[in-house]
Amino acid sequence: MVKWIGYLLILAACFGISEQAVKRLKDRRETLKKLKVWLSHFRGKVLYENATLEEALRESAAKAGAECAPFFLAVAEALEERSGMRLSEIWEKKSEYLRKSTALSGEELGEINRFGAGLGELDVKVQERAILRYDDELTVALNGVTGELEKKERLYRSLGVLAGCFIIIVLW
Amino acid sequence: MRQDILTLFCGEIRSILEKAEIDDKQLQEIRLRASRPLILKVANEEWFLKSDGSLSSEEREGVCVTAGQIRDSFAVISRHSYYAFADEISRGYLTVPGGHRVGICGKAIREDEECRGMRYVSFLNVRVAHEVRGCGERVVGNLYENRRVLSTLIISPPGGGKTTLMRDLIRLLSDGNSYREGVNVSVVDERSELAACYHGIPQHDLGCRSDVLDGCGKSEGIRMMIRSMGPQVIAVDEIGGVDDVQAVEDAACCGCAVLATAHGESIDEIRRKSGLGKLVREGLFDRYLILSGTKHPGERIRCLDREGRELCRW
């Protein structure tokens, strides 16, 4: 009886691991979607309200979802403190929030850092171009994750179950 | 040094300024020039700041500022949002919280014969705002005649204290004083020097009956205020252009008293100016306050009547 319970637990654990991998992909997709929504609000604040970066980041942060909002709020707070640091330094330092709390890939985190480092300089046209470019990059990343999810969702689940079965057979 | 001034600079400059022992009330300017020593203007005297925070009259002892430090400071001053202040930057200055004004110089970006912005910012001049409450009290009594507020022109050379005096006079006229109750004052603050509005809220006390139109051109602003706010007094800083003069004339015709400032040393100098001179010759102003004083701005004030006769001096 105990042996069978053990087998069931192995199967459940393997399935859980595969579900975790699927969830990470889904979370990544959701984060990218929310970042796109945030970017659209941020764009409005910068281009149409002519808000400063700290105002635009603070006021649009809520649109970025619970995972990313603390990052934008932390950057806005650091800017308000007027510590004398460069924006790129502040942005990179605070991006630790994203690294810890989101499922974004290293490449996606690099993109958001590059986007932040170039913000604020020169005129509003340059801001618009930077925002549009980042929006394009988010779209590409989002399409990539959606495609990956379609392909890998079933694969991860099957692999989880099969791996569980394999371990059970080995232990039999 | 005051925190609101220190936070205008990048970390390296800030750490040196933090060591400087200067009376904030005496500090007038902080000048940063690329590859040149940092200069402080304290009580109308220029000093070079040494790396240990002490002041020196020797140029070679002053700490040199790099172009990078100026650009980093400019990023801090513009709150890392150059685009949001592009209009002000194209005019060569920025007003920052606390009412201080930062002059900006570098390579001008020109478009259609107009300056559209600034690149390679390599020169900064932080002019420290001083609100001297009460400095207008000795003068304000001369601005009335039979309880009517008289149109007044304040004249002084740059840095002579005319904006500081005007600010306090606005407050006294607006709040009321021992000579009469307060009146509605409309302030057209094109360069954000009088009220130093930050997010639309005046940083300086201009009294409870003052309305401020911030960042709008003087001639357009005067007309807007007359139409919309029903002022008894229109206050405007540094008039001079033909359009400004026409708008001031219009305001006077509408029954508003005009409180204005102009650069100059004397009433004769103003009389010779092409635009403003016409107003003086026509007798639009009932009073002239002429400021002088080499050590302390506004140290000596002369009050003249419409004909240029001296009424009193302090």
Interface residues (C-beta under 8 A of the other chain):
Chain A: V46 N50 A51 T52 L53 E54 L79 R82 S83 G84 M85 R86 L87 L119 G120 E121 L122 D123 V124 V126 Q127
Chain B: T7 L8 F9 C10 G11 R14 D72 A75 V76 S78 R79 H80 S81 Y82 Y83 A84 A86 R116 G117
